[in-house]
Amino acid sequence: MPSKRTVVALSAAALIVLASGFFLLQIGSGGTKGSGVGTQTRSQGSQSSSVGTQSSSGGTQINNQSKFTFLAYPGETQLIQQYGEAGDLIILRGNGTSGGCPDASGAVQLKAEFPNLLVVQLYQKLAQIQKCAQALPSQVDYIGYDFEPWPGYTPEWTTNQSQVANLLDQARAVAHEYGKKLIFTPSYVAPDEAPPLQGSWDYGALASHVDALDLQVQSFASNIQKFKSIVGTVEGEIKSEAPGTLFFVEISLKITNVQASLNAYNSIATDNVTGIILWHDPSEVAECGAFLQELR
């Protein structure tokens, strides 16, 4: 789900990403541990990911019952064992392809090791979802629709809300046909964004067409006031128009370090925000552990 933005990198639960993923934090009841906008993309970040050591006790208190999604990189399994809780999600990434479809076979082993966690397979194209969903193992719980305008991502990209809703209806129909749920992870669209992200979306209306939505606003996480304002607006729309849809917010260690990421999460940790995706690379597993240590 890497994505370019007009100011800084961003891109798209509770989710765990495998071999190229992101860290999702889901707010909810506690579980048994170990059960278990610029021209950058998610894979390009210029800001240091140094681990912050400062306490995150200031401001709104973090919900310590929050659930996380991990990127199941080699070495991240240890973090899942240490911090994972029932209801956390795992996103499969970077396992190659077979017949044009991402290899989702890793879901089998992950579910065997962590039976109380949920597994997600991401796709950038509706055609991929339509082609590949039928071959997904039963251990995959969510299909992710990573809707982004950048080269190599979503050829059907549009900011026309009616057209987006139609695409989501098609994707969700496929997901539900094969016993999965749909999480929508679009690039952030707003009137003050530059093309191709300029547009006006009612996120609550779009959320009514999916089972979960991830708001890709990681490029704003260092500006707490704007970050909180954007999340609050979308949160209100979803609460009003799609209260049954899970709502995730994305932060990236490629843009904000551990302490800044904690501060960003701390600013929006309410009962209406289901979770946080903490995007990171395999080299940043230690930073993810520092983030989790503060929250769990």
PAZAPA-4460 file (N, C-alpha, C; in steps of 0.05 Angstrom, whole numbers, plus 32768, in hexadecimal, padded with zeros to 4 digits):
% residues 296
    n_x    n_y    n_z   ca_x   ca_y   ca_z    c_x    c_y    c_z   seq   type   mol
   800F   7FE8   8000   8000   8000   8000   8010   8019   8000     1      M     A
   8029   8019   7FF8   8038   8031   7FF8   8029   8046   7FE8     2      P     A
   802C   8060   7FEF   801E   8074   7FDF   802D   808E   7FDF     3      S     A
   802B   809E   7FCA   8038   80B7   7FC9   8024   80CC   7FD3     4      K     A
   8030   80E2   7FDE   801F   80F8   7FE7   802B   8112   7FDF     5      R     A
   801C   8128   7FE0   8026   8141   7FD7   8036   8150   7FEB     6      T     A
   8039   8146   8003   804B   8153   8016   805F   813F   8021     7      V     A
   8056   8128   8029   8069   8114   8033   805D   80F9   802D     8      V     A
   806D   80E5   8032   8065   80CA   802C   804C   80C2   803C     9      A     A
   803B   80B2   802F   8026   80A6   803E   801D   808D   802F    10      L     A
   8009   8081   8038   7FFE   806A   802B   7FEF   8059   8040    11      S     A
   7FDF   8042   803B   7FCF   8034   804E   7FDF   8021   805D    12      A     A
   7FA1   7FCE   80D6   7F92   7FD5   80D1   7F89   7FC8   80E8    13      A     A
   7F6C   7FB7   8112   7F86   7FAC   8117   7F91   7F99   8102    14      A     A
   7FAD   7F9C   80F5   7FB9   7F8E   80DF   7FD6   7F88   80E3    15      L     A
   7FE1   7F73   80D9   7FFD   7F6D   80DA   8007   7F69   80BD    16      I     A
   801B   7F78   80B4   8023   7F75   8099   803B   7F62   8096    17      V     A
   8039   7F52   8082   804E   7F3E   807E   8061   7F47   8069    18      L     A
   807B   7F4A   8071   8091   7F4F   805F   8090   7F69   804F    19      A     A
   807F   7F7B   8055   8081   7F96   8049   806B   7FA7   8053    20      S     A
   8064   7FA4   806C   804B   7FAE   8074   804A   7FC5   8087    21      G     A
   8035   7FC6   8097   8031   7FDB   80AA   8026   7FD0   80C4    22      F     A
   8028   7FE0   80D8   8020   7FD9   80F3   8006   7FE5   80F9    23      F     A
   7FF1   7FD7   80FF   7FD7   7FE2   8104   7FD0   7FE0   8122    24      L     A
   7FC6   7FF5   812C   7FBE   7FF4   8148   7FA0   7FF6   8149    25      L     A
   7F93   7FE3   8155   7F75   7FE3   8156   7F6D   7FE8   8173    26      Q     A
   7F5B   7FFB   8177   7F50   8001   8191   7F3A   7FED   8197    27      I     A
   7F3B   7FE1   81AF   7F26   7FCE   81B6   7F2C   7FC1   81D0    28      G     A
   7F1E   7FAC   81D6   7F22   7F9E   81EF   7F3C   7F8F   81EE    29      S     A
   7F49   7F8B   8204   7F63   7F7D   8205   7F60   7F60   81FF    30      G     A
   7F76   7F54   81F6   7F75   7F38   81EF   7F8C   7F29   81FB    31      G     A
   7F8E   7F10   81F6   7FA5   7F00   8201   7FBD   7F04   81F0    32      T     A
   7FD3   7F0D   81FC   7FEB   7F13   81EC   7FF7   7EFA   81E2    33      K     A
   8002   7EFC   81C9   8010   7EE5   81BD   7FFD   7ED0   81B4    34      G     A
   7FE2   7ED5   81B4   7FD0   7EC1   81AB   7FD1   7EC1   818D    35      S     A
   7FDB   7EB1   8193   7FDB   7EAF   8179   7FDD   7EA9   8162    36      G     A
   802D   814D   801F   8022   8135   8016   8032   8132   7FFF    37      V     A
   8043   8126   7FF4   805D   8127   7FE7   805F   8113   7FD1    38      G     A
   8077   810B   7FCC   807C   80F9   7FB6   8089   80E0   7FC0    39      T     A
   8088   80DC   7FDA   8093   80C3   7FE6   807E   80AD   7FE6    40      Q     A
   8088   8095   7FE7   8076   807E   7FEB   807B   8073   8006    41      T     A
   806C   805F   800E   8071   8052   8028   808D   8047   802A    42      R     A
   8098   8040   8013   80B3   8034   8014   80C8   804A   8012    43      S     A
   80C1   8063   8012   80D4   8079   8010   80CE   808D   8026    44      Q     A
   80E1   8090   8038   80DD   80A3   804E   80F7   80B1   8053    45      G     A
   80F6   80CB   805A   810E   80D9   805F   8113   80DF   807C    46      S     A
   80FE   80DC   808C   8101   80E2   80A8   810B   80CB   80B8    47      Q     A
   811C   80D0   80CC   8127   80BB   80DC   8112   80AC   80EC    48      S     A
   8117   8092   80EF   8105   8081   80FE   8111   807B   8119    49      S     A
   8121   808D   8124   812E   8087   813D   811A   8083   8153    50      S     A
   8121   8071   8166   810E   8069   817B   810D   807F   818F    51      V     A
   80F5   8088   8196   80F2   809C   81AB   80F1   808E   81C6    52      G     A
   80FC   809B   81DA   80FD   808F   81F5   80EC   809E   8209    53      T     A
   80E1   80B4   8200   80D1   80C4   8211   80B6   80B7   8217    54      Q     A
   80AB   80BC   822F   8091   80B1   8236   807B   80BE   8226    55      S     A
   8066   80AF   8220   8050   80BA   8210   8039   80C1   8223    56      S     A
   803E   80CC   823A   8029   80D0   824D   801B   80EB   824A    57      S     A
   8025   80FC   8239   8019   8116   8237   7FFF   8116   8227    58      G     A
   7FED   8129   822C   7FD5   812C   821C   7FC1   8116   8222    59      G     A
   7FB0   8111   820E   7F9C   80FB   8210   7FA9   80E1   8215    60      T     A
   7FA0   80D2   8228   7FAD   80B9   822F   7FA8   80A3   821A    61      Q     A
   7FBC   8094   8214   7FBA   807F   8200   7FA8   8069   820B    62      I     A
   7F97   805E   81FA   7F87   8047   8202   7F98   802E   8203    63      N     A
   7F9F   8025   821A   7FB1   800E   821D   7FA4   7FF4   8216    64      N     A
   7F8B   7FF4   820F   7F7E   7FDB   8206   7F7E   7FDA   81E7    65      Q     A
   7F8C   7FEC   81DA   7F8D   7FED   81BD   7F99   7FD3   81B2    66      S     A
   7F8F   7FCC   819B   7F9A   7FB4   818D   7FAA   7FBD   8175    67      K     A
   7FBE   7FAD   816D   7FD1   7FB4   8158   7FD0   7FA1   8141    68      F     A
   7FDA   7FAC   812B   7FDF   7F9B   8114   7FFD   7F9C   810E    69      T     A
   8009   7F85   810A   8026   7F84   8105   802C   7F7E   80E8    70      F     A
   8043   7F86   80DF   804E   7F7D   80C6   805E   7F64   80CB    71      L     A
   8055   7F4F   80C0   8063   7F36   80C7   807C   7F32   80B7    72      A     A
   808F   7F44   80BB   80A9   7F41   80AF   80B8   7F2B   80BE    73      Y     A
   80CD   7F20   80B2   80DE   7F0E   80C1   80E8   7F1E   80DA    74      P     A
   80E5   7F13   80F1   80ED   7F20   8109   80D6   7F2E   8117    75      G     A
   80C1   7F34   8108   80AA   7F41   8115   8098   7F2D   8124    76      E     A
   809A   7F14   811C   808A   7EFF   812A   808F   7F00   8148    77      T     A
   80A8   7F07   8150   80AE   7F09   816C   809E   7F1F   817A    78      Q     A
   809A   7F35   816B   8089   7F4B   8176   806C   7F42   8179    79      L     A
   8063   7F32   8165   8047   7F28   8167   8044   7F16   817F    80      I     A
   8058   7F05   8183   8057   7EF3   819A   8057   7F02   81B4    81      Q     A
   8066   7F18   81B5   8069   7F28   81CD   8051   7F3A   81D2    82      Q     A
   8047   7F47   81BD   8033   7F5C   81C1   8018   7F56   81B4    83      Y     A
   8017   7F42   81A2   7FFE   7F3D   8194   7FE7   7F36   81A6    84      G     A
   7FCF   7F3F   819F   7FB7   7F39   81AE   7FA1   7F30   819B    85      E     A
   7F8E   7F21   81A6   7F77   7F18   8196   7F6A   7F30   8188    86      A     A
   7F64   7F2D   816E   7F57   7F42   815F   7F6B   7F53   814F    87      G     A
   7F85   7F51   8155   7F98   7F5F   8144   7F98   7F52   8128    88      D     A
   7FA1   7F62   8115   7FA1   7F58   80F9   7FBD   7F55   80EE    89      L     A
   7FBF   7F44   80D9   7FD8   7F3F   80CB   7FD4   7F45   80AE    90      I     A
   7FE4   7F57   80A2   7FE1   7F5C   8085   7FF8   7F4D   8077    91      I     A
   7FF1   7F3D   8064   8005   7F2E   8055   8011   7F40   803F    92      L     A
   802C   7F41   803E   8039   7F52   802A   8054   7F45   8022    93      R     A
   805C   7F4A   800A   8077   7F44   8001   807E   7F26   7FFF    94      G     A
   806A   7F16   7FF9   806F   7EF9   7FF7   806F   7EEF   7FDA    95      N     A
   8072   7F02   7FC7   8073   7EFA   7FAB   8057   7EF6   7FA0    96      G     A
   8056   7EED   7F87   803C   7EE9   7F79   803B   7ECE   7F6C    97      T     A
   8023   7EC6   7F67   801E   7EAC   7F59   8007   7EB1   7F46    98      S     A
   800C   7EAE   7F2C   7FF7   7EB3   7F19   7FEC   7ECF   7F1A    99      G     A
   7FFD   7EE2   7F21   7FF4   7EFE   7F22   7FE7   7F06   7F3C   100      G     A
   7FE5   7EF3   7F4F   7FD8   7EF8   7F69   7FED   7EF7   7F7F   101      C     A
   7FEB   7F09   7F93   7FFE   7F08   7FA9   7FFC   7EED   7FB7   102      P     A
   8012   7EE2   7FC0   8013   7EC9   7FCE   8009   7ECC   7FEA   103      D     A
   7FF2   7EC1   7FF0   7FE5   7EC4   800B   7FE9   7EAB   801C   104      A     A
   7FFA   7E99   8013   7FFC   7E7F   8021   8007   7E83   803E   105      S     A
   8015   7E9A   8042   8020   7E9F   805D   800A   7EA1   8072   106      G     A
   7FF1   7EA7   8069   7FDB   7EA9   807C   7FD7   7E8F   808C   107      A     A
   7FDC   7E79   807F   7FD8   7E5F   808C   7FE9   7E5C   80A5   108      V     A
   8003   7E61   80A1   8016   7E5F   80B8   8010   7E73   80CE   109      Q     A
   8009   7E8C   80C5   8004   7EA1   80D8   7FEC   7E9A   80EA   110      L     A
   7FD7   7E90   80DD   7FBF   7E88   80EC   7FC4   7E71   80FF   111      K     A
   7FD5   7E5F   80F6   7FDC   7E48   8107   7FEB   7E51   8120   112      A     A
   7FFC   7E65   811C   800C   7E70   8132   7FFC   7E84   8143   113      E     A
   7FEB   7E94   8136   7FDC   7EA9   8144   7FBF   7EA7   813C   114      F     A
   7FB1   7E93   8147   7F95   7E8D   813E   7F81   7EA3   8144   115      P     A
   7F88   7EB4   8158   7F75   7EC9   815F   7F7A   7EE4   8152   116      N     A
   7F8C   7EE5   813F   7F91   7EFD   812F   7F84   7EFA   8114   117      L     A
   7F80   7F11   8107   7F73   7F11   80ED   7F87   7F17   80D7   118      L     A
   7F84   7F0B   80C0   7F97   7F0E   80AA   7F8B   7F1D   8093   119      V     A
   7F9B   7F2F   8087   7F92   7F40   8071   7FA4   7F3D   8059   120      V     A
   7F98   7F3B   8042   7FA7   7F3B   8029   7FA0   7F55   8019   121      Q     A
   7FB5   7F64   8012   7FB1   7F7D   8004   7FB2   7F7A   7FE6   122      L     A
   7FA2   7F8B   7FD8   7FA3   7F8D   7FBB   7FA1   7FAB   7FB4   123      Y     A
   7FAE   7FB2   7F9E   7FAD   7FCE   7F94   7F98   7FD2   7F7E   124      Q     A
   7F8E   7FBC   7F73   7F7C   7FBE   7F5C   7F63   7FAE   7F61   125      K     A
   7F4C   7FB9   7F58   7F33   7FA9   7F5A   7F35   7F90   7F49   126      L     A
   7F41   7F91   7F32   7F44   7F79   7F21   7F53   7F63   7F2F   127      A     A
   7F67   7F6B   7F40   7F76   7F57   7F4F   7F64   7F4A   7F64   128      Q     A
   7F54   7F5A   7F71   7F41   7F4F   7F85   7F2E   7F3B   7F77   129      I     A
   7F24   7F43   7F61   7F11   7F32   7F52   7F1E   7F18   7F49   130      Q     A
   7F37   7F19   7F41   7F45   7F02   7F37   7F4F   7EF0   7F4D   131      K     A
   7F59   7EFB   7F63   7F69   7EEC   7F76   7F5A   7EE3   7F8F   132      C     A
   7F43   7EF0   7F95   7F35   7EEA   7FAE   7F2D   7ECD   7FB1   133      A     A
   7F25   7EC1   7F9B   7F1B   7EA6   7F9C   7F30   7E91   7FA5   134      Q     A
   7F4A   7E98   7FA1   7F5F   7E86   7FA9   7F6B   7E8B   7FC5   135      A     A
   7F60   7E9F   7FD3   7F6A   7EA5   7FED   7F64   7E8E   8001   136      L     A
   7F77   7E87   8011   7F72   7E73   8026   7F5D   7E7D   803A   137      P     A
   7F50   7E6A   8047   7F3C   7E72   805A   7F47   7E82   8071   138      S     A
   7F61   7E80   8076   7F6E   7E8E   808C   7F70   7EAC   8087   139      Q     A
   7F6A   7EB6   806F   7F69   7ED3   806A   7F4E   7EDD   8072   140      V     A
   7F4E   7EF2   8083   7F35   7EFD   808E   7F2C   7F16   807F   141      D     A
   7F3F   7F26   8076   7F39   7F40   8069   7F46   7F42   804E   142      Y     A
   7F38   7F4D   803B   7F44   7F56   8022   7F48   7F75   8024   143      I     A
   7F60   7F7E   801E   7F66   7F9B   801F   7F66   7FA6   8003   144      G     A
   7F58   7FBD   7FFF   7F58   7FCB   7FE5   7F68   7FE5   7FE9   145      Y     A
   7F82   7FE4   7FE0   7F95   7FF9   7FE4   7F92   800C   7FCC   146      D     A
   7F81   8020   7FCF   7F78   8031   7FB9   7F8A   804A   7FB8   147      F     A
   7F9D   804A   7FA4   7FB0   8060   7FA3   7FB6   8067   7F85   148      E     A
   7FBC   8081   7F80   7FBE   808A   7F64   7FDA   8087   7F58   149      P     A
   7FED   807D   7F67   8009   807D   7F5E   800F   8067   7F49   150      W     A
   8024   806B   7F39   802A   8057   7F24   802E   803B   7F31   151      P     A
   8021   8028   7F24   8023   800C   7F2E   800E   8005   7F42   152      G     A
   7FFD   8018   7F4A   7FE9   8013   7F5E   7FCD   800E   7F52   153      Y     A
   7FBC   8021   7F54   7FA0   801D   7F4D   7F98   802A   7F33   154      T     A
   7F97   801B   7F1D   7F91   8028   7F03   7F75   8034   7F02   155      P     A
   7F63   802A   7F13   7F47   8034   7F13   7F44   804C   7F26   156      E     A
   7F5A   8057   7F2F   7F5A   806E   7F42   7F48   8084   7F38   157      W     A
   7F38   808F   7F4A   7F27   80A6   7F45   7F21   80B4   7F60   158      T     A
   7F1C   80CE   7F5F   7F13   80DC   7F77   7EF5   80E1   7F76   159      T     A
   7EE8   80D7   7F61   7ECB   80D9   7F5F   7EBE   80C6   7F73   160      N     A
   7EB0   80D1   7F87   7EA7   80C1   7F9D   7E93   80AB   7F94   161      Q     A
   7E81   80B2   7F82   7E6E   809E   7F79   7E7C   8086   7F6B   162      S     A
   7E90   808C   7F5B   7E9F   8077   7F4E   7EAF   8066   7F62   163      Q     A
   7EBA   8073   7F76   7EC8   8065   7F8B   7EB5   8052   7F9A   164      V     A
   7E9E   805C   7FA0   7E8A   804B   7FAE   7E82   8033   7F9E   165      A     A
   7E80   8036   7F84   7E7A   8020   7F72   7E91   800B   7F72   166      N     A
   7EA9   8015   7F72   7EC0   8002   7F73   7EC1   7FF3   7F8D   167      L     A
   7EBA   8001   7FA3   7EBA   7FF4   7FBD   7EA4   7FDF   7FBF   168      L     A
   7E8D   7FE5   7FB3   7E78   7FD1   7FB3   7E80   7FB8   7FA5   169      D     A
   7E8F   7FBB   7F8F   7E98   7FA3   7F80   7EAD   7F94   7F90   170      Q     A
   7EBF   7FA2   7F9D   7ED4   7F95   7FAD   7EC8   7F87   7FC5   171      A     A
   7EB5   7F94   7FD2   7EA9   7F88   7FEA   7E99   7F6F   7FE2   172      R     A
   7E8B   7F70   7FCC   7E7B   7F59   7FC3   7E8D   7F41   7FBF   173      A     A
   7EA5   7F45   7FB3   7EB8   7F2F   7FAF   7EC2   7F25   7FCA   174      V     A
   7EC9   7F37   7FDC   7ED3   7F2F   7FF6   7EBF   7F1F   8005   175      A     A
   7EA6   7F28   8006   7E91   7F1A   8015   7E8A   7F00   8008   176      H     A
   7E8C   7EFF   7FED   7E86   7EE5   7FDF   7E99   7ECF   7FE9   177      E     A
   7EB1   7ED6   7FF0   7EC5   7EC2   7FF8   7EC9   7EC2   8016   178      Y     A
   7EB6   7ECE   8025   7EB7   7ECD   8042   7ECB   7EDF   804F   179      G     A
   7ED3   7EF4   8041   7EE7   7F07   804B   7ED8   7F22   8051   180      K     A
   7EE6   7F34   805E   7EDD   7F4F   8062   7EEF   7F62   8051   181      K     A
   7EE6   7F7A   804D   7EF5   7F8D   803C   7EFF   7FA5   804D   182      L     A
   7F19   7FAA   804B   7F24   7FC3   8057   7F2E   7FD5   8040   183      I     A
   7F25   7FED   8040   7F2C   8001   802C   7F42   8013   8036   184      F     A
   7F59   8015   8028   7F70   8023   8031   7F79   8038   801C   185      T     A
   7F69   804D   8018   7F6F   8060   8002   7F83   8075   800A   186      P     A
   7F90   8081   7FF6   7F9F   8099   7FFA   7F8B   80AF   8003   187      S     A
   7F95   80C1   8014   7F83   80D6   801F   7F7C   80EB   800A   188      Y     A
   7F62   80EF   8006   7F57   8101   7FF2   7F49   8118   8001   189      V     A
   7F4F   8131   7FF9   7F43   8148   8006   7F44   8160   7FF2   190      A     A
   7F33   8174   7FF6   7F32   818B   7FE4   7F4C   819A   7FE3   191      P     A
   7F5B   819B   7FF9   7F74   81AB   7FFA   7F8D   819B   7FF2   192      D     A
   7F89   8182   7FEA   7F9F   8171   7FE0   7FA4   8178   7FC2   193      E     A
   7FBD   8174   7FB9   7FC3   8178   7F9D   7FBB   815F   7F8D   194      A     A
   7FB5   8163   7F73   7FAF   814B   7F63   7FC7   8138   7F64   195      P     A
   7FC1   811E   7F63   7FA8   8111   7F5E   7F97   810B   7F77   196      P     A
   7F9E   8118   7F8D   7F90   8113   7FA6   7F7B   8128   7FAD   197      L     A
   7F77   813B   7F9B   7F64   8150   7FA0   7F48   8147   7F9A   198      Q     A
   7F37   814A   7FAD   7F1B   8141   7FAA   7F0C   8145   7FC4   199      G     A
   7EF3   813E   7FC3   7EE2   8141   7FDB   7ED4   8127   7FE0   200      S     A
   7EDC   8119   7FF5   7ED0   8100   7FFC   7EC1   8102   8017   201      W     A
   7EAA   80F6   8018   7E9C   80F2   8031   7EA5   80D6   803A   202      D     A
   7EB8   80D5   804D   7EC4   80BC   8055   7EAF   80AA   8063   203      Y     A
   7E9C   80B7   8070   7E87   80A7   807D   7E76   8098   8068   204      G     A
   7E70   80A6   8053   7E60   8099   803D   7E70   8082   8031   205      A     A
   7E8A   8087   802B   7E9A   8071   8020   7E9E   805A   8033   206      L     A
   7EA0   8060   804D   7EA3   804C   8061   7E8B   8039   8062   207      A     A
   7E74   8043   805A   7E5C   8032   805B   7E5D   801C   8046   208      S     A
   7E71   801D   8034   7E74   8009   801E   7E89   7FF4   8025   209      H     A
   7E95   7FF6   803C   7EAB   7FE4   8044   7EA8   7FDB   8061   210      V     A
   7EB8   7FC7   8068   7EB8   7FBE   8084   7ECB   7FCC   8096   211      D     A
   7EE0   7FD8   808A   7EF4   7FE7   8099   7F01   7FFB   8086   212      A     A
   7F0A   8011   8091   7F17   8026   8081   7F30   8030   8090   213      L     A
   7F46   8033   8081   7F5F   803D   808C   7F64   8059   8080   214      D     A
   7F67   806D   8090   7F6C   8088   8088   7F8A   808D   8086   215      L     A
   7F94   8091   806D   7FB1   8095   8069   7FB8   80B2   806D   216      Q     A
   7FBE   80BA   8085   7FC5   80D5   808C   7FE0   80D7   809A   217      V     A
   7FF1   80C3   8095   800A   80C3   80A3   801C   80DB   809D   218      Q     A
   8018   80E8   8086   8029   80FF   807F   8022   8117   8090   219      S     A
   800C   8116   809F   8004   812C   80B0   800A   8127   80CE   220      F     A
   8016   8110   80D4   8018   8108   80F0   802B   8119   8100   221      A     A
   803D   8127   80F2   8050   8139   8101   8042   8154   8107   222      S     A
   802C   8159   80FB   801C   8172   8100   8003   8169   8110   223      N     A
   8006   8167   812A   7FF1   815B   813A   7FD6   8169   8137   224      I     A
   7FD6   8183   8135   7FBD   8192   8133   7FAE   818A   8119   225      Q     A
   7FBC   818A   8102   7FAF   8183   80E9   7FA8   8165   80E9   226      K     A
   7FBA   8154   80F2   7FB5   8138   80F3   7F9C   8132   8103   227      F     A
   7F9A   813E   811B   7F82   8139   812C   7F69   8144   811F   228      K     A
   7F6B   815B   8112   7F53   8167   8104   7F49   8155   80EE   229      S     A
   7F5B   814B   80DD   7F53   8139   80C7   7F46   8120   80D2   230      I     A
   7F54   8113   80E5   7F49   80FA   80F0   7F2E   80FF   80FD   231      V     A
   7F2C   8115   810C   7F12   811B   811A   7EFB   811F   8106   232      G     A
   7F01   812C   80F0   7EEC   8131   80DC   7EE2   8116   80D0   233      T     A
   7EF5   8106   80C8   7EEF   80EC   80BC   7EE1   80DA   80D0   234      V     A
   7EEC   80DA   80E8   7EE0   80CA   80FE   7EC3   80D1   8102   235      E     A
   7EBC   80EB   8101   7EA0   80F4   8104   7E8F   80EA   80EE   236      G     A
   7E99   80EB   80D5   7E8A   80E2   80BE   7E84   80C4   80C0   237      E     A
   7E98   80B5   80C7   7E94   8098   80C9   7E81   8091   80E0   238      I     A
   7E84   809E   80F6   7E73   8098   810D   7E56   809E   8106   239      K     A
   7E51   80B3   80F6   7E36   80BB   80EF   7E2A   80A9   80D9   240      S     A
   7E3A   80A3   80C5   7E30   8096   80AD   7E36   8078   80AA   241      E     A
   7E4A   806F   80B8   7E52   8053   80B6   7E5C   8049   80D1   242      A     A
   7E4C   804A   80E5   7E56   8043   8100   7E60   8026   8103   243      P     A
   7E58   8015   80F1   7E61   7FF9   80F2   7E7B   7FF3   80E4   244      G     A
   7E86   8008   80D7   7E9F   8004   80C8   7EB7   800B   80DB   245      T     A
   7ECB   7FF9   80DB   7EE3   7FFD   80EB   7EF3   8014   80DE   246      L     A
   7EFF   8025   80EF   7F0D   803D   80E5   7F2A   803D   80F0   247      F     A
   7F3D   803B   80DD   7F5A   803B   80E4   7F67   8055   80DA   248      F     A
   7F7D   805C   80E7   7F8C   8074   80E0   7FA9   806B   80DC   249      V     A
   7FB6   8075   80C7   7FD1   806C   80C1   7FE7   8080   80C9   250      E     A
   7FFC   8076   80D5   8014   8085   80DD   802B   8075   80D1   251      I     A
   8041   8083   80CB   8058   8076   80BF   8072   807D   80CD   252      S     A
   8082   8068   80D4   809C   806D   80E0   80AF   8078   80CC   253      L     A
   80A8   8079   80B3   80B9   8085   809E   80B6   80A3   809E   254      K     A
   80A1   80AD   80AC   809C   80CA   80AD   809F   80D5   80C9   255      I     A
   8095   80C6   80DD   8098   80CF   80F9   80A5   80B9   8109   256      T     A
   80B7   80C1   811B   80C5   80AD   812B   80B2   80A1   8140   257      N     A
   80BC   8090   8151   80AB   8082   8164   809C   8096   8176   258      V     A
   80AB   80A9   8182   809E   80BB   8194   8089   80CC   8186   259      Q     A
   808F   80D7   816E   807C   80E7   815F   8064   80D6   8157   260      A     A
   8069   80BD   8150   8053   80AB   8149   8041   80A6   8161   261      S     A
   804D   80A2   8179   803D   809F   8191   802D   80B8   8197   262      L     A
   8039   80D0   8193   802B   80E9   8197   8013   80EB   8185   263      N     A
   8017   80E4   816B   8001   80E5   8158   7FEB   80D3   8160   264      A     A
   7FF2   80BA   8166   7FDD   80A7   816F   7FCF   80B1   8188   265      Y     A
   7FDE   80BB   819B   7FD3   80C5   81B4   7FBF   80DB   81AF   266      N     A
   7FC2   80EA   819A   7FB0   8101   8194   7F95   80F8   8189   267      S     A
   7F93   80E0   817F   7F7A   80D7   8173   7F6F   80BD   817E   268      I     A
   7F7A   80B4   8195   7F73   809B   81A0   7F58   809D   81AF   269      A     A
   7F42   8099   81A0   7F27   809A   81AB   7F19   8080   81A5   270      T     A
   7F02   807C   81B1   7EF3   8063   81AD   7EEA   8060   8190   271      D     A
   7EE8   8077   8182   7EDD   8076   8166   7EF3   806F   8152   272      N     A
   7F0C   8071   8159   7F22   8069   8148   7F29   804C   814F   273      V     A
   7F23   803A   813C   7F27   801E   8141   7F44   8018   8145   274      T     A
   7F55   8023   8134   7F71   801B   8136   7F84   802D   8127   275      G     A
   7F9E   8026   8129   7FB3   8035   811C   7FC4   8021   810C   276      I     A
   7FCC   802A   80F4   7FDF   801B   80E4   7FFA   802A   80E7   277      I     A
   800E   801C   80F0   8029   8027   80F3   803A   801B   80DD   278      L     A
   803D   802A   80C6   804C   801F   80B0   8069   801F   80B6   279      W     A
   8077   800A   80AE   8094   8009   80B3   80A1   7FF5   80A0   280      H     A
   80BB   7FF5   809F   80CB   7FE3   808F   80D6   7FCC   80A1   281      D     A
   80E1   7FB7   8095   80ED   7FA2   80A5   8103   7FAC   80B7   282      P     A
   8111   7FC1   80AE   8127   7FCC   80BE   811D   7FDC   80D6   283      S     A
   8102   7FE0   80D8   80F7   7FF0   80EE   80E7   7FE0   8102   284      E     A
   80EB   7FC6   8102   80DD   7FB4   8115   80E3   7FBC   8131   285      V     A
   80FC   7FC4   8137   8103   7FCC   8153   80F3   7FE5   815B   286      A     A
   80EF   7FF8   8148   80DF   8010   814E   80C2   8008   8154   287      E     A
   80B8   7FF5   8145   809D   7FEC   8149   809A   7FE0   8165   288      C     A
   80AF   7FD1   816D   80AF   7FC6   8188   80AF   7FDC   819D   289      G     A
   80BD   7FF2   8199   80BD   8008   81AC   80A2   8015   81AD   290      A     A
   8095   8018   8196   807A   8023   8195   8067   8012   81A5   291      F     A
   8068   7FF8   81A0   8056   7FE5   81AF   805C   7FE4   81CD   292      L     A
   8075   7FE7   81D4   807C   7FE6   81F0   806F   7FFC   81FF   293      Q     A
   806C   8014   81F2   805F   802A   81FF   8041   8026   8202   294      E     A
   8035   8017   81EF   8018   8014   81EE   800E   7FFA   81FB   295      L     A
   8020   7FE6   81FE   8017   7FCC   820A   802A   7FC4   8220   296      R     A
***
